[in-house]
Amino acid sequence: MPAYFRCKLSELFSFSDEQILGHLASGYDEDGFYDLKVDAIASWKEELPLFRKAIGETLQQHTACSDWHLLIEYPIPRIGKRIDAIFICGEILVVVEFKLGCGAVSAAKTQVFDYSLDLRDFHKESWDKKILPIVLAPDHPAAATVNFSNQPIHTVLCVNGNGLKSVLLQISLILPLEAIPINARQWDMCLYTPTPTIVAAAQHLYGQNSVEEIMRSSAGTEALKRTSNVVLEVIQTAKNDKKKVICFVTGVPGSGKTLVGLDVANRESTDAARFMSGNIPLIYVLREALARNLNKLGTSKIDASRLMSDRIQNIHHYTKDHFKDEEQRAPEDGNIIIYDEAQRAWDAAQNKRKNHLNHSEPEMILEVMGRLEWCALIAIIGNGQEINTGEAGIAGWKDALGQHDDWSIYIPDASHSLDIFNQASHLNVSSHKYLHLSISMRSYTAQTLSNWIDFVLDGNAEKAHEASKDLSRYPVRLTRNLNTAKYWLKKQATNVSIDTPLRTGLIASSGAKRLRAHGIDVSTQITETDWFLNDSTDIRSSSFLELAATEYATQGLELDYIGVCWGADFRWSPDGWKYHALSGTRWHDKNKKDNESQIVKRNFMKNTYRVLLSRAREGMIIWVPEGDASDPTRLPKFYDTTSEYLQQCGVQLID
């Protein structure tokens, strides 16, 4: 989506202010910002003289800058805002936020830094470019020094008109002679490819934005849109024909399956679609985040919490409460349920332990929803991060549907995990290729991150080391000192602008019980909503770096930077990874027996660390303790081999 106005610096003086204002006003009209145009025009009239003066004086002293470009009002589709101005200076981008009055500078610094992050992470033509965010405030007295060092985004600078000229001249001096200038037209026309966190995505969706407005990936967003539309068509069929349908949606990790579910739930709000999950922390965090959002928009806190508790529900409570209804009434929660991570529905044995019921959850859900005149169950299926016992899996849904032949089943084409439905001739099965999402969008800074994690956990150090070379935009570091890990996290959160901290946190395996000697007690219960949503000044916040969350609290959620606290429960040995469990005062080796129970537990442990290693969007540091020779539960040998192995996998050791 191009800027409202773009020209070379040397061409600026061939346009009158009226001509430039006409271009900007037309852009505003086309984007539908009629109500904002009066204030915007007033701001532009203040900006243009500053730009003309700074550019004119710069060109007088350094004519090579004449081919640089100025873009005014550059839209950011993901959040519906516009960057005031961008200077494309050779291979460096200068992002400008204009503010009148010094009182607004602090907020402007946060704003322009966020814009710079959006460009770095979501704008393909900016991925490998140096970015300098500045606040242009006519009354600001500060001088500005440009020194990028090794950071892709410079510290936010505050400048006045003379400072802007100084910045442009400094850039002209630091540009390397061999630098390849950015193609301004290509940069201007480039699409955004953002991947918001699930919390941010939910807030945008329930703010009446569409998937296309939130995510601008030419491939990924189209896939999400197609899948959502197919699901909505299935729902409409159920509604029109008074049918009972179950629609399975699958996808690779990070492909946006949950986002599709939230999108459908939001777009089907007139029929009161409910988003449900057995992932309790995810439910609590989404509810609270959306309720806080509604509260900011004017809804009372009580009403906002009540509304979100109705729209986003715990699937276990829904199933049990309706199934135990002696009168077997049809549920009044709506005809549409989006069930996230549906493969984790409890099997009969687990349900008996939890609810004293002799039925699997898939059986109970189909029976409860079957009481409705029509219904649509959207079952979102994920794989590869199983960390709980008692999950029914796909087979549990097949067995349950075998007892309910009045249901129509929709599955993706070419889905190996769902082939079992095609093998049952008595089931009414239809397939559609767009019910599978094949493009991963989560690891926007390192597309090979998931491969690297797989190689590490599969014991393939050579391939992991090779994959680590492609993680240049996603730092993975190793330390033997917890304070170093905390320092690194704080530095990453504030290394560009102290006004704009990113989200950080410590996470650890629930089996890493001897981390307590270092103040990391995995048995301490955290309040997920506070840990994920409160700011860094709150002692309950993840960013305060005091409370560590486990795999159960973090699954399905993300932070910007994480510190993975490695325990002695999962250790590297010459024979590969070994799982140990602490009982009393001794670690017990759980690798000697190869019975089914122990194999399942070992897989759960590997998946636990897979969850931990995949929670960060920007980068991570892994802390492996040094151990203590005087403590038999923390001997150095429990940790040293793991540290050495991770270094072989390409992780840089820092201390």
Buried (B, 14 or more C-beta within 10 A) or exposed (E): BBBBBBBBBBEBEEBEEEEBBEBBBEBBEEBEBEEEBEEBEEBBEEBBEBBBBBBEBBBEEBEEBBBBBBBBBBBBBBBBEBBBBBBBBBBBBBBBBBBBEBEBBEEBBBBBBBBBBBBBBBBBBBBEBBBBBBBBBBEBEBEBEBEBEEEBBBBBBBBBBBBBBBBBBBBBEBBEEEEEBBEBEEBBEBBBBBBBBBBBBBBBBBBEBBBEBBBBBEEBBBBBBBBBBBBBBBBEBBBEEEBBBBBBBBBBBBBBBBBBBBBBBBBBEEEBBBBBBBBBBBBBBBBBBBBBBBBEEEBEEEEBBEBBEEBBBBBBEBBBEBBEEEEEEBBEBBBBBBBBBBBBBBBBEBBBEEBEBEBBBBBBBBBBBBEBEBBBBBBBBBBEBBBBBBBBBBBBBBBBBEEBEEBBBBBBEEBEBBEBBEEEEEBBBEBBEBBBBBBBBBBBBBBBBBBBBBBBBEBBBEBBBBBBEBBEBBBBBBBBBBEBBBBBBBEBBBBBBEBBBBBBBBBBBBBBBBBEBBEBBBEEEBBBBBBBBBEBEEEBBBBBBBBBBBBBBBBBBBBBBBBBBBBBBBBBEEEEBBBBBBEEEEBEEBBEEEEEEBEEBBEBBBBBBBBBBBBBBBBBBBBBBEBBEEEEBBBBEBBBBBBBBBBBBBBEBBE
